[in-house]
Amino acid sequence: MLCHAGASLENLDIQLFKKEYLPRAFSEDVLSEDNREIKQKLQSLGFYDLRFDCPTYAGIILGRGSFSWVYTICSIEGEDHGRKY
């Protein structure tokens, strides 16, 4: 995966990733058994590259400020339609 030069974990909105993205992507059972570090979780979804210790371009798209925009677009069909972020 390609890494975004100069980016770091701090460029990602980790709390939003944990509270909004993961629960919608995986069941509660799967999440409760996943004891990996956040970088490993991000890498498994293509958002982080452990080899270079930085977010991928996909991770940057889901970075601070962008994550809520992507989440809103993905929620148009769901129960959260009209929810403001």
Number of C-alpha atoms within 10 A of each C-alpha: 15 14 21 17 11 8 17 16 17 11 16 22 18 19 9 16 18 14 10 14 15 16 13 10 10 10 10 12 8 11 14 8 8 10 9 10 8 14 17 15 16 21 17 11 10 16 25 29 21 15 8 13 13 24 31 24 19 16 27 23 16 23 24 16 14 15 21 19 16 13 17 18 10 12 14 12 9 9 8 12 12 10 9 8 9
